[in-house]
């Protein structure tokens, strides 16, 4: 930097270091969900075996499975659920329940009691899926092809639970 006035000039060096954004670890919970994609600022990856993800403090977190975006939490927190991904979401919102149904359907062994594990094969196949309208009243019809492709990808059960079962599952998750 050079500064000048009528009597002369002076030059000095100014070094600016940009610190990386502060990060924290959160957990995505609808049971424990492993293999869920996430992005928060420069942080991205898939949730680990206990549902953990890294987020930038003060930044939003977007969750996805392949090309299917489940939703975005406006700000990362230590615990996020499907309710946090839907604007004005509640435990009874159709879109929240449909996201929950989708996650339950993706579970490799079909038993959410031991967590939801989205297999690498399904994640790879999901890169080709189009976006899902989670506000639809016919999620079963919207997912016919996706369910077949998930089953072919890893030979898992991949059955879409009905609305009431998924709602009960989500309520039990919150009670725990």
C-alpha positions as CSV (number, residue, x, y, z in Angstrom):
1,X,0.0,0.0,0.0
2,X,1.4,3.4,-0.9
3,X,0.1,6.6,0.7
4,X,1.1,10.0,-0.7
5,X,0.7,13.6,0.3
6,X,2.4,16.9,-0.7
7,X,5.5,16.2,1.3
8,X,6.2,12.7,-0.1
9,X,5.0,9.1,0.1
10,X,5.4,6.0,2.1
11,X,4.9,2.4,1.2
12,X,4.1,-0.5,3.5
13,X,2.9,-4.1,3.2
14,X,-0.4,-5.2,4.6
15,X,-1.1,-9.0,4.9
16,X,-4.7,-10.2,5.3
17,X,-5.3,-13.7,6.3
18,X,-8.7,-15.2,5.8
19,X,-9.6,-17.6,8.5
20,X,-11.7,-20.7,7.4
21,X,-15.3,-20.6,8.5
22,X,-16.0,-22.0,11.9
23,X,-17.5,-25.5,11.7
24,X,-19.4,-27.8,14.0
25,X,-20.7,-31.3,13.9
26,X,-24.5,-32.0,13.8
27,X,-26.6,-35.1,13.6
28,X,-29.5,-35.7,11.2
29,X,-32.1,-37.8,12.9
30,X,-35.1,-39.7,11.5
31,X,-33.7,-42.7,13.2
32,X,-30.0,-42.4,12.5
33,X,-29.6,-41.7,8.8
34,X,-26.3,-42.8,7.3
35,X,-25.4,-42.1,3.7
36,X,-27.4,-38.8,3.4
37,X,-25.7,-36.2,1.3
38,X,-25.2,-32.7,2.8
39,X,-23.7,-29.3,1.9
40,X,-23.1,-26.3,4.1
41,X,-20.9,-23.6,2.7
42,X,-17.6,-25.3,1.8
43,X,-18.5,-28.4,3.8
44,X,-20.0,-31.4,2.0
45,X,-20.2,-35.1,2.2
46,X,-22.4,-37.9,3.4
47,X,-23.6,-38.5,6.9
48,X,-21.6,-41.1,8.7
49,X,-22.8,-44.3,10.5
50,X,-24.2,-42.2,13.4
51,X,-25.8,-39.6,11.2
52,X,-23.2,-36.9,11.7
53,X,-22.4,-34.1,9.3
54,X,-20.2,-31.1,9.4
55,X,-21.7,-27.6,8.9
56,X,-20.5,-24.1,8.8
57,X,-21.8,-22.2,11.8
58,X,-24.3,-19.6,10.7
59,X,-24.8,-21.2,7.3
60,X,-27.7,-23.3,5.8
61,X,-27.4,-27.0,5.4
62,X,-29.0,-28.8,2.4
63,X,-29.6,-32.5,2.5
64,X,-30.0,-34.8,-0.6
65,X,-29.8,-38.3,-1.9
66,X,-28.1,-38.2,-5.3
67,X,-29.9,-35.5,-7.3
68,X,-32.9,-35.5,-5.0
69,X,-32.8,-32.5,-2.6
70,X,-34.8,-33.3,0.5
71,X,-34.7,-29.7,1.7
72,X,-32.6,-27.0,3.4
73,X,-32.3,-26.1,7.0
74,X,-31.8,-22.3,7.2
75,X,-29.0,-22.7,9.7
76,X,-27.0,-25.7,10.9
77,X,-27.6,-26.9,14.4
78,X,-26.4,-29.9,16.5
79,X,-29.6,-31.8,15.7
80,X,-31.6,-31.5,12.5
81,X,-34.7,-33.6,11.4
82,X,-37.0,-33.7,8.4
83,X,-39.1,-31.0,10.1
84,X,-36.2,-28.5,9.8
85,X,-35.9,-29.1,6.0
86,X,-39.4,-27.8,5.1
87,X,-40.4,-24.1,5.3
88,X,-42.9,-23.9,8.2
89,X,-42.6,-27.6,8.6
90,X,-44.3,-29.4,11.5
91,X,-44.4,-33.0,12.6
92,X,-47.8,-33.2,10.8
93,X,-46.9,-31.5,7.6
94,X,-47.5,-33.6,4.5
95,X,-44.1,-32.6,3.0
96,X,-42.3,-33.5,6.2
97,X,-44.1,-36.9,6.3
98,X,-43.3,-37.5,2.6
99,X,-39.6,-36.8,3.2
100,X,-39.7,-39.3,6.1
101,X,-41.5,-41.9,3.9
102,X,-38.8,-41.4,1.2
103,X,-36.0,-41.9,3.7
104,X,-37.6,-45.0,5.2
105,X,-38.1,-46.4,1.7
106,X,-34.3,-46.0,1.0
107,X,-33.3,-47.9,4.1
108,X,-31.1,-50.8,2.9
109,X,-32.6,-53.4,5.3
110,X,-36.1,-51.9,5.7
111,X,-35.7,-51.8,9.5
112,X,-35.5,-48.2,10.8
113,X,-35.2,-49.5,14.4
114,X,-31.5,-50.0,13.7
115,X,-31.2,-46.8,11.7
116,X,-31.6,-45.8,8.1
117,X,-28.7,-46.9,5.9
118,X,-28.7,-45.5,2.4
119,X,-26.3,-47.8,0.4
120,X,-23.6,-46.5,-1.8
121,X,-25.3,-48.3,-4.8
122,X,-28.5,-46.4,-4.2
123,X,-26.7,-43.1,-3.8
124,X,-25.0,-43.7,-7.1
125,X,-28.2,-44.6,-8.8
126,X,-29.9,-41.6,-7.3
127,X,-27.6,-39.3,-9.2
128,X,-29.9,-40.0,-12.2
129,X,-33.2,-39.3,-10.4
130,X,-35.2,-36.2,-11.0
131,X,-36.4,-33.9,-8.2
132,X,-39.3,-35.3,-6.2
133,X,-42.3,-33.1,-5.3
134,X,-42.6,-33.9,-1.6
135,X,-45.9,-32.0,-1.4
136,X,-47.7,-34.5,-3.7
137,X,-50.6,-36.4,-2.4
138,X,-49.5,-39.5,-4.5
139,X,-45.9,-40.1,-3.4
140,X,-46.3,-43.8,-4.2
141,X,-47.2,-43.0,-7.8
142,X,-44.3,-40.5,-8.1
143,X,-41.8,-43.0,-6.8
144,X,-42.7,-46.2,-8.8
145,X,-39.6,-46.0,-11.0
146,X,-37.3,-44.8,-8.2
147,X,-38.4,-47.7,-5.9
148,X,-37.7,-50.2,-8.7
149,X,-34.3,-48.6,-9.4
150,X,-33.4,-48.7,-5.7
151,X,-34.3,-52.3,-5.5
152,X,-32.2,-53.1,-8.5
153,X,-29.3,-51.1,-7.2
154,X,-28.7,-53.0,-3.9
155,X,-31.4,-55.8,-3.8
156,X,-32.8,-54.1,-0.7
157,X,-36.5,-54.3,0.3
158,X,-37.2,-50.6,-0.5
159,X,-40.9,-50.5,0.3
160,X,-42.6,-47.1,0.7
161,X,-44.5,-46.9,4.1
162,X,-47.9,-45.4,4.2
163,X,-48.5,-41.9,5.5
164,X,-49.8,-43.0,8.9
165,X,-46.9,-45.4,9.6
166,X,-44.3,-42.7,8.6
167,X,-46.0,-40.2,10.8
168,X,-46.0,-42.6,13.8
169,X,-42.3,-43.3,13.1
170,X,-41.5,-39.6,13.1
171,X,-43.4,-39.0,16.3
172,X,-41.6,-41.9,18.0
173,X,-38.3,-40.3,16.8
174,X,-39.2,-37.1,18.5
175,X,-40.3,-38.8,21.7
176,X,-36.9,-40.5,21.9
